[in-house]
Structure formats: C-alpha cells, structure tokens
C-alpha cells in the first residue's frame, strides 16, 4: 500500500464545519487506498476527544495544540518577514521536525497539504510529488473582509489579501497541482496565477446524502404554530456572524410584519456575543450547539443563507438541499454550485427582494416546504465519491 503525508491546519474531525467536512472526507477517502500519515493542529480543546476517531484512519499522526492567543502574537512575525500572517500563525518547529522525520523514514508517495498555511512544511521537499488543496481563494475573502471593516483592521485585511495572493501564487508554481472547491474558484485563481493554470483544477465538495436525508426520523424541534426559517453554521465564523446579524436586524422585521408567525432560528455552535444578542429580537432564536442539525433543517419551511461574504461551495446549502429543503440565498452563497436546471432556490440581494421572496414562500407557498428536486439534484451531482475519484487519478499520475 502506498503512503501519503496529509497536512491539515485543523484536525479533520468532527466534520461539523466547512473546512473539516472537506478535510475529513479527503482523509476518509484516501485511507481506503493509501496508508495516510496525518499532521494537524488542534485549535479547539474539545476536539482532543476525537483524536482516537482520526487515528483510526491513519498510520502515524502528529496532533499539536494551537493556542489562538499565542498564535496571533506569533503571526506578527509575518509583518517583518514579508509573509501573510497566516504562515507564522501555523509555524511550529515540532511539526517541522515530525514532517522531516516521516519523509526521511517512510516511503512517501506524495504530500497533500490542506490550506496554504501547511505548504510551508513541504516547501523544502521538492523532490516529492506535492499537491496543495487551497479549497478557496482565501486572498479574495480577506479582500472582502477589508471592505467591511473599519481601520485599522481594514488595513490588516488588505495586507493579508495582497501578501497571501503573492504567497499562494508561489506555492502554485512549485507544487505539482493546486486544488480548489469549485470551477469558479479554480478559474479565479488561474487569473491570479496564469503561469500555473494547466495545473490548477477543481475537486468539488460533496455531501453525505445518506446522513443528510429527508427520510431521517427527526422529531420536530419547533412549536407547531411557528413558520420557520433556519440558518445553520459555525456561529463564531465572521462571515456567518455578518449574515445572521444582517438578516435578523435589517431583513427579518419586515418579514415578520408581513408574516406574524415567522420565526428565524440561528443554529450552530459557539455563537459570538453579537449573535447571542440577536435573541432579544422578537421572533429570533439562537440555539447554540445542537446534537443533531437535521431536525432543524427537516422541519423548517425553508433555509436562508444571507451570506454577503462567501467563497467556494457552501456546505450548508448542499446539506439543506440534501434534506429536501427550499433555499432563499444571496448570489454569493450559491454561485459555487453548478446549477443548470430549475430548482427550489431563489436568490435575493436587496432588502425588498428578501422581504418579498421570503414572505411569499412562507404564506403563499411559492417555495415548497419539501423539495424533491433539490434532493435529487444533490444526490446525483454532489456525492463525495463522484468528486474524490479525481484525486485518486491525480495521485496515481504523479
């Protein structure tokens, strides 16, 4: 059995947020054909209990704690070194030592680095085949953040966008292949790194359609008189925080005026203080972490994804569609999904559009509470096996 070195900036378990869903499914898929050695950081103390689950898929592992406060201080070295701040943030001599030992002792077939911050550990090993999974064009995400933040953070984010784009381009030129989560992301990066365009491609995210199924036996968590819209996601992630804050404060009051039974549920772990404060708005509920998100999806009338900052494919959209739910979304949240057929998905941008579309969905039935065609589309188009077989082809070709 060939051996792979897999480097991830965050332990790929549990698969409960965007990057961990992708990294876990990569790990799970690779472990079926390769012996995978995993190096990763653990930035949430609660995740240490999942280390045995991860090791079940691996040969050797190196899991190191990452303390966000210390890492932020360490990241400031990037200012003097002319690097994006995320590179020193994830720099660790212990990880370097472990990687060097694995590469000297084991017959490694290839290195897969998940996120550009982990490419630093494979940079000196250019004799080995190396693949970088950028996932998204993160430099563009930092650019979007800069446009939303006041000074001095706007300056910090603009600098990160500039320096990360330069760093990612350098990685793409030295690694064998660069992967992205969608064709849109790959095409954008080809414009940023045209000299590497022939080695830039997409491996799309998928969804576990057996788990996320409208046929799951899920008790209704909502009172029967409520007409529910739901948003799901990690609620300490700034793009999600921005989305639900905008929706709850600026969009929902008009929707509720038109549909008094309307309720907006924000479902996700680690809600920021600004998110928790939204519960004081009449008709808004903030659940925090839940044991199973599926009941909240299944029994909502529709799912809303009012993301103003987004890159790549949103797992929350695929999961909701797999559950047979109708979607109301911004264009940014769905543009990474390859939609070429009629679906129960409507796009709203302005406050007026949101109020009109959601109100009609809730009281006039313009969107069905159960969407067979949304589920059928995801099952057919976005199963993980369909996406990841392309990775096996790459690994066997290098």
Secondary structure as GFF3:
##gff-version 3
##sequence-region A 1 398
A	DSSP	beta_strand	3	8	.	.	.	ID=ss1
A	DSSP	alpha_helix	18	31	.	.	.	ID=ss2
A	DSSP	beta_strand	35	42	.	.	.	ID=ss3
A	DSSP	three_ten_helix	45	50	.	.	.	ID=ss4
A	DSSP	alpha_helix	51	55	.	.	.	ID=ss5
A	DSSP	beta_strand	61	65	.	.	.	ID=ss6
A	DSSP	alpha_helix	68	75	.	.	.	ID=ss7
A	DSSP	alpha_helix	77	81	.	.	.	ID=ss8
A	DSSP	alpha_helix	85	89	.	.	.	ID=ss9
A	DSSP	alpha_helix	93	105	.	.	.	ID=ss10
A	DSSP	beta_strand	108	114	.	.	.	ID=ss11
A	DSSP	three_ten_helix	116	121	.	.	.	ID=ss12
A	DSSP	beta_strand	129	135	.	.	.	ID=ss13
A	DSSP	alpha_helix	138	148	.	.	.	ID=ss14
A	DSSP	alpha_helix	153	174	.	.	.	ID=ss15
A	DSSP	beta_strand	177	180	.	.	.	ID=ss16
A	DSSP	alpha_helix	183	192	.	.	.	ID=ss17
A	DSSP	three_ten_helix	194	199	.	.	.	ID=ss18
A	DSSP	beta_strand	200	202	.	.	.	ID=ss19
A	DSSP	beta_strand	227	232	.	.	.	ID=ss20
A	DSSP	alpha_helix	238	246	.	.	.	ID=ss21
A	DSSP	pi_helix	247	251	.	.	.	ID=ss22
A	DSSP	alpha_helix	252	258	.	.	.	ID=ss23
A	DSSP	beta_strand	262	267	.	.	.	ID=ss24
A	DSSP	alpha_helix	273	276	.	.	.	ID=ss25
A	DSSP	three_ten_helix	277	280	.	.	.	ID=ss26
A	DSSP	beta_strand	284	288	.	.	.	ID=ss27
A	DSSP	alpha_helix	294	298	.	.	.	ID=ss28
A	DSSP	beta_strand	302	305	.	.	.	ID=ss29
A	DSSP	alpha_helix	315	322	.	.	.	ID=ss30
A	DSSP	beta_strand	326	329	.	.	.	ID=ss31
A	DSSP	alpha_helix	331	334	.	.	.	ID=ss32
A	DSSP	beta_strand	345	347	.	.	.	ID=ss33
A	DSSP	alpha_helix	351	363	.	.	.	ID=ss34
A	DSSP	alpha_helix	372	381	.	.	.	ID=ss35
A	DSSP	alpha_helix	384	397	.	.	.	ID=ss36
###
